[in-house]
């Protein structure tokens, strides 16, 4: 089983609310805890990133 790679793009800026990184769309806690997460936890985060990106880039 291969390890899930980080989605980090080395663009480390927080959104206006300080909730998500604008490079990878992870929370600060997810970025900080990435190396200690299981593959299942990483996969769960990865599954949420596209929706986060859409929400941040297309606010209602």
N, CA, C and O atoms as a Tinker XYZ file with bonds, in Angstrom:
   240  protein
     1  N      0.843000   -1.180000    0.000000    73     2
     2  CA     0.000000    0.000000    0.000000    64     1     3
     3  C      0.886000    1.240000    0.000000    63     2     4     5
     4  O      1.743000    1.389000    0.871000    81     3
     5  N      0.688000    2.125000   -0.963000    73     3     6
     6  CA     1.528000    3.312000   -1.046000    64     5     7
     7  C      0.968000    4.435000   -0.184000    63     6     8     9
     8  O     -0.240000    4.553000    0.019000    81     7
     9  N      1.873000    5.241000    0.308000    73     7    10
    10  CA     1.505000    6.368000    1.152000    64     9    11
    11  C      0.875000    7.470000    0.303000    63    10    12    13
    12  O      1.332000    7.738000   -0.808000    81    11
    13  N     -0.163000    8.104000    0.820000    73    11    14
    14  CA    -0.812000    9.208000    0.120000    64    13    15
    15  C      0.065000   10.440000    0.275000    63    14    16    17
    16  O      0.363000   10.874000    1.388000    81    15
    17  N      0.470000   10.993000   -0.858000    73    15    18
    18  CA     1.352000   12.157000   -0.855000    64    17    19
    19  C      0.609000   13.421000   -0.431000    63    18    20    21
    20  O     -0.605000   13.533000   -0.603000    81    19
    21  N      1.346000   14.349000    0.114000    73    19    22
    22  CA     0.786000   15.625000    0.523000    64    21    23
    23  C      0.297000   16.416000   -0.686000    63    22    24    25
    24  O      0.926000   16.368000   -1.744000    81    23
    25  N     -0.805000   17.137000   -0.552000    73    23    26
    26  CA    -1.279000   18.000000   -1.638000    64    25    27
    27  C     -0.607000   19.375000   -1.629000    63    26    28    29
    28  O     -0.998000   20.263000   -2.386000    81    27
    29  N      0.392000   19.549000   -0.781000    73    27    30
    30  CA     1.055000   20.848000   -0.623000    64    29    31
    31  C      1.638000   21.331000   -1.950000    63    30    32    33
    32  O      2.309000   20.585000   -2.663000    81    31
    33  N      1.363000   22.603000   -2.262000    73    31    34
    34  CA     1.897000   23.237000   -3.464000    64    33    35
    35  C      2.927000   24.304000   -3.114000    63    34    36    37
    36  O      3.391000   25.042000   -3.983000    81    35
    37  N      3.279000   24.378000   -1.834000    73    35    38
    38  CA     4.220000   25.373000   -1.327000    64    37    39
    39  C      3.704000   26.804000   -1.528000    63    38    40    41
    40  O      4.478000   27.743000   -1.715000    81    39
    41  N      2.385000   26.937000   -1.485000    73    39    42
    42  CA     1.714000   28.242000   -1.495000    64    41    43
    43  C      0.979000   28.323000   -0.158000    63    42    44    45
    44  O     -0.205000   27.996000   -0.073000    81    43
    45  N      1.668000   28.749000    0.856000    73    43    46
    46  CA     1.143000   28.675000    2.221000    64    45    47
    47  C      0.553000   30.007000    2.662000    63    46    48    49
    48  O      1.203000   30.802000    3.339000    81    47
    49  N     -0.684000   30.227000    2.264000    73    47    50
    50  CA    -1.433000   31.425000    2.636000    64    49    51
    51  C     -2.794000   30.987000    3.136000    63    50    52    53
    52  O     -3.407000   30.085000    2.564000    81    51
    53  N     -3.271000   31.614000    4.194000    73    51    54
    54  CA    -4.588000   31.271000    4.716000    64    53    55
    55  C     -5.666000   32.119000    4.064000    63    54    56    57
    56  O     -5.422000   33.262000    3.678000    81    55
    57  N     -6.856000   31.553000    3.946000    73    55    58
    58  CA    -7.997000   32.291000    3.421000    64    57    59
    59  C     -8.352000   33.434000    4.366000    63    58    60    61
    60  O     -7.784000   33.542000    5.452000    81    59
    61  N     -9.280000   34.279000    3.962000    73    59    62
    62  CA    -9.647000   35.464000    4.737000    64    61    63
    63  C    -10.109000   35.130000    6.148000    63    62    64    65
    64  O     -9.906000   35.921000    7.070000    81    63
    65  N    -10.723000   33.979000    6.323000    73    63    66
    66  CA   -11.198000   33.565000    7.654000    64    65    67
    67  C    -10.123000   32.840000    8.450000    63    66    68    69
    68  O    -10.336000   32.518000    9.619000    81    67
    69  N     -8.980000   32.579000    7.842000    73    67    70
    70  CA    -7.898000   31.895000    8.539000    64    69    71
    71  C     -8.168000   30.422000    8.759000    63    70    72    73
    72  O     -7.605000   29.809000    9.666000    81    71
    73  N     -9.024000   29.857000    7.934000    73    71    74
    74  CA    -9.445000   28.477000    8.125000    64    73    75
    75  C     -8.688000   27.494000    7.234000    63    74    76    77
    76  O     -8.302000   26.418000    7.692000    81    75
    77  N     -8.473000   27.852000    5.970000    73    75    78
    78  CA    -7.875000   26.925000    5.014000    64    77    79
    79  C     -6.681000   27.548000    4.305000    63    78    80    81
    80  O     -6.640000   28.755000    4.068000    81    79
    81  N     -5.709000   26.703000    3.972000    73    79    82
    82  CA    -4.578000   27.113000    3.159000    64    81    83
    83  C     -5.068000   27.309000    1.724000    63    82    84    85
    84  O     -5.798000   26.467000    1.201000    81    83
    85  N     -4.676000   28.403000    1.088000    73    83    86
    86  CA    -5.108000   28.680000   -0.283000    64    85    87
    87  C     -4.300000   27.907000   -1.320000    63    86    88    89
    88  O     -4.628000   27.942000   -2.506000    81    87
    89  N     -3.267000   27.222000   -0.899000    73    87    90
    90  CA    -2.493000   26.388000   -1.813000    64    89    91
    91  C     -3.042000   24.979000   -1.909000    63    90    92    93
    92  O     -3.203000   24.436000   -3.003000    81    91
    93  N     -3.330000   24.384000   -0.748000    73    91    94
    94  CA    -3.756000   22.979000   -0.735000    64    93    95
    95  C     -5.159000   22.771000   -0.167000    63    94    96    97
    96  O     -5.717000   21.680000   -0.280000    81    95
    97  N     -5.726000   23.803000    0.437000    73    95    98
    98  CA    -7.089000   23.784000    0.990000    64    97    99
    99  C     -7.240000   22.893000    2.221000    63    98   100   101
   100  O     -8.343000   22.461000    2.555000    81    99
   101  N     -6.125000   22.624000    2.889000    73    99   102
   102  CA    -6.198000   21.910000    4.170000    64   101   103
   103  C     -6.259000   22.920000    5.307000    63   102   104   105
   104  O     -5.874000   24.079000    5.150000    81   103
   105  N     -6.748000   22.460000    6.454000    73   103   106
   106  CA    -6.735000   23.309000    7.645000    64   105   107
   107  C     -5.318000   23.318000    8.210000    63   106   108   109
   108  O     -4.478000   22.499000    7.838000    81   107
   109  N     -5.076000   24.252000    9.106000    73   107   110
   110  CA    -3.759000   24.294000    9.762000    64   109   111
   111  C     -3.495000   22.994000   10.514000    63   110   112   113
   112  O     -2.376000   22.482000   10.504000    81   111
   113  N     -4.517000   22.468000   11.158000    73   111   114
   114  CA    -4.358000   21.211000   11.903000    64   113   115
   115  C     -4.034000   20.046000   10.962000    63   114   116   117
   116  O     -3.223000   19.182000   11.295000    81   115
   117  N     -4.668000   20.026000    9.795000    73   115   118
   118  CA    -4.406000   18.961000    8.827000    64   117   119
   119  C     -2.987000   19.058000    8.273000    63   118   120   121
   120  O     -2.316000   18.043000    8.090000    81   119
   121  N     -2.537000   20.277000    8.009000    73   119   122
   122  CA    -1.171000   20.469000    7.522000    64   121   123
   123  C     -0.182000   19.988000    8.587000    63   122   124   125
   124  O      0.744000   19.231000    8.295000    81   123
   125  N     -0.391000   20.436000    9.816000    73   123   126
   126  CA     0.519000   20.080000   10.905000    64   125   127
   127  C      0.511000   18.613000   11.268000    63   126   128   129
   128  O      1.532000   18.075000   11.698000    81   127
   129  N     -0.626000   17.957000   11.102000    73   127   130
   130  CA    -0.743000   16.557000   11.493000    64   129   131
   131  C     -0.597000   15.556000   10.368000    63   130   132   133
   132  O     -0.718000   14.352000   10.589000    81   131
   133  N     -0.335000   16.045000    9.146000    73   131   134
   134  CA    -0.303000   15.184000    7.963000    64   133   135
   135  C      0.626000   13.980000    8.140000    63   134   136   137
   136  O      0.250000   12.858000    7.803000    81   135
   137  N      1.813000   14.199000    8.656000    73   135   138
   138  CA     2.792000   13.110000    8.746000    64   137   139
   139  C      2.387000   12.035000    9.756000    63   138   140   141
   140  O      2.876000   10.907000    9.682000    81   139
   141  N      1.518000   12.363000   10.679000    73   139   142
   142  CA     1.094000   11.370000   11.662000    64   141   143
   143  C     -0.271000   10.755000   11.342000    63   142   144   145
   144  O     -0.748000    9.896000   12.083000    81   143
   145  N     -0.903000   11.188000   10.246000    73   143   146
   146  CA    -2.212000   10.639000    9.857000    64   145   147
   147  C     -2.054000    9.279000    9.182000    63   146   148   149
   148  O     -1.045000    8.990000    8.540000    81   147
   149  N     -3.068000    8.473000    9.348000    73   147   150
   150  CA    -3.121000    7.195000    8.640000    64   149   151
   151  C     -3.495000    7.459000    7.183000    63   150   152   153
   152  O     -3.945000    8.554000    6.846000    81   151
   153  N     -3.313000    6.470000    6.327000    73   151   154
   154  CA    -3.722000    6.621000    4.933000    64   153   155
   155  C     -5.222000    6.886000    4.829000    63   154   156   157
   156  O     -5.657000    7.633000    3.953000    81   155
   157  N     -6.009000    6.289000    5.704000    73   155   158
   158  CA    -7.453000    6.504000    5.690000    64   157   159
   159  C     -7.786000    7.951000    6.037000    63   158   160   161
   160  O     -8.658000    8.558000    5.415000    81   159
   161  N     -7.094000    8.499000    7.025000    73   159   162
   162  CA    -7.320000    9.892000    7.410000    64   161   163
   163  C     -6.893000   10.832000    6.281000    63   162   164   165
   164  O     -7.586000   11.803000    5.978000    81   163
   165  N     -5.757000   10.539000    5.668000    73   163   166
   166  CA    -5.290000   11.361000    4.550000    64   165   167
   167  C     -6.268000   11.290000    3.384000    63   166   168   169
   168  O     -6.567000   12.307000    2.758000    81   167
   169  N     -6.764000   10.102000    3.095000    73   167   170
   170  CA    -7.725000    9.940000    1.998000    64   169   171
   171  C     -8.989000   10.741000    2.280000    63   170   172   173
   172  O     -9.563000   11.339000    1.370000    81   171
   173  N     -9.422000   10.755000    3.529000    73   171   174
   174  CA   -10.607000   11.523000    3.902000    64   173   175
   175  C    -10.381000   13.013000    3.664000    63   174   176   177
   176  O    -11.259000   13.696000    3.136000    81   175
   177  N     -9.223000   13.515000    4.046000    73   175   178
   178  CA    -8.898000   14.917000    3.810000    64   177   179
   179  C     -8.864000   15.192000    2.315000    63   178   180   181
   180  O     -9.447000   16.172000    1.850000    81   179
   181  N     -8.189000   14.341000    1.564000    73   179   182
   182  CA    -8.072000   14.522000    0.118000    64   181   183
   183  C     -9.450000   14.577000   -0.545000    63   182   184   185
   184  O     -9.658000   15.338000   -1.490000    81   183
   185  N    -10.382000   13.776000   -0.052000    73   183   186
   186  CA   -11.740000   13.744000   -0.607000    64   185   187
   187  C    -12.493000   15.054000   -0.397000    63   186   188   189
   188  O    -13.441000   15.344000   -1.128000    81   187
   189  N    -12.084000   15.845000    0.589000    73   187   190
   190  CA   -12.764000   17.095000    0.910000    64   189   191
   191  C    -12.182000   18.322000    0.195000    63   190   192   193
   192  O    -12.815000   19.377000    0.164000    81   191
   193  N    -10.996000   18.186000   -0.370000    73   191   194
   194  CA   -10.280000   19.353000   -0.883000    64   193   195
   195  C    -10.973000   20.049000   -2.049000    63   194   196   197
   196  O    -11.014000   21.279000   -2.084000    81   195
   197  N    -11.509000   19.308000   -2.990000    73   195   198
   198  CA   -12.165000   19.937000   -4.153000    64   197   199
   199  C    -13.367000   20.771000   -3.718000    63   198   200   201
   200  O    -13.575000   21.873000   -4.225000    81   199
   201  N    -14.152000   20.254000   -2.788000    73   199   202
   202  CA   -15.316000   21.004000   -2.306000    64   201   203
   203  C    -14.893000   22.248000   -1.556000    63   202   204   205
   204  O    -15.524000   23.296000   -1.691000    81   203
   205  N    -13.834000   22.151000   -0.768000    73   203   206
   206  CA   -13.318000   23.324000   -0.051000    64   205   207
   207  C    -12.857000   24.384000   -1.032000    63   206   208   209
   208  O    -13.165000   25.565000   -0.872000    81   207
   209  N    -12.115000   23.960000   -2.054000    73   207   210
   210  CA   -11.614000   24.885000   -3.058000    64   209   211
   211  C    -12.774000   25.611000   -3.725000    63   210   212   213
   212  O    -12.724000   26.827000   -3.911000    81   211
   213  N    -13.796000   24.885000   -4.079000    73   211   214
   214  CA   -14.973000   25.466000   -4.728000    64   213   215
   215  C    -15.655000   26.476000   -3.801000    63   214   216   217
   216  O    -16.026000   27.566000   -4.236000    81   215
   217  N    -15.816000   26.122000   -2.547000    73   215   218
   218  CA   -16.466000   26.998000   -1.576000    64   217   219
   219  C    -15.674000   28.290000   -1.371000    63   218   220   221
   220  O    -16.250000   29.376000   -1.290000    81   219
   221  N    -14.357000   28.161000   -1.290000    73   219   222
   222  CA   -13.521000   29.342000   -1.060000    64   221   223
   223  C    -13.461000   30.221000   -2.297000    63   222   224   225
   224  O    -13.515000   31.447000   -2.191000    81   223
   225  N    -13.349000   29.613000   -3.463000    73   223   226
   226  CA   -13.204000   30.385000   -4.694000    64   225   227
   227  C    -14.516000   30.885000   -5.269000    63   226   228   229
   228  O    -14.522000   31.771000   -6.123000    81   227
   229  N    -15.637000   30.322000   -4.806000    73   227   230
   230  CA   -16.964000   30.724000   -5.294000    64   229   231
   231  C    -17.919000   30.930000   -4.129000    63   230   232   233
   232  O    -18.921000   30.223000   -4.020000    81   231
   233  N    -17.622000   31.895000   -3.249000    73   231   234
   234  CA   -18.502000   32.106000   -2.093000    64   233   235
   235  C    -19.884000   32.567000   -2.538000    63   234   236   237
   236  O    -20.041000   33.205000   -3.579000    81   235
   237  N    -20.872000   32.231000   -1.731000    73   235   238
   238  CA   -22.259000   32.607000   -2.059000    64   237   239
   239  C    -22.606000   33.956000   -1.493000    63   238   240
   240  O    -23.728000   34.430000   -1.670000    81   239
